[in-house]
Amino acid sequence: MTKTRLSEAMDTGQRICIDFSMQDQMSEKEISKLVCQLGRLYGSNKKADKPAHIFFTSLSEDSLVYKTCLAKHEGFQSYYITVDSKPFYESFNNTDIICLSPDSEHVLESVDPDKVYVIFGLVDETPQKVRTAYRPRVLISNKTKTFFLLFRQKLSYDLSASHSVSTRRLPIKELMARTDGAQRGHGTYKTILTVNQVFDILLTYTQTQDWGTSLQRGVPLRTGFFTPSTTDCVS
């Protein structure tokens, strides 16, 4: 039954793309952590009533990410995913692409079944990185984070000018509340999520059409954000 759902999703499922164009910026340890997240991502998709059609782009068989997937995930070559060595902007029509970024000026209001949603993964253990949604901006980060859109400034300019890629950010700040009172200071209040967390939010929304449920599933309580309808979220 699971295989049937996954097979059908290859034709009719919501397109969600993980692009690995930044893999050369990661250490082996960081790649290993990212690959573990990919395993959790695929596990979520297997359990879904309506699985997504997952694309892995910018991924060649001789890359360290691909080899680590083979080593860590038994049967990886048989996964119901589409693997493409080309980058996302060559794999899809630009008008169909929505790149997810916490820095985008535009909020993701819904998930369009005709669009492909691109999540960029980078596990970053260095203290400083340039994080951008096709605009130059510097963010200081003191913790290990996975950026779902992370590019160096020049590349971001090139992508913006050459490929006219649209960006959106998840409606975390708009639809979630912050903890307060005794809980204040316990949350990071960061909207940068891991690859599998972003995927879970998108996947849940395609099942429920409800942002509250979707964000509750993917946004960890340690961030300090919670859905107001969840009474036990700050306990």
Summary of the structure (lengths in Angstrom):
residues: 235
radius of gyration: 17.2
end to end distance: 38.0
largest distance: 51.6
contacts: 716
relative contact order: 0.16
helix: 41%
strand: 18%
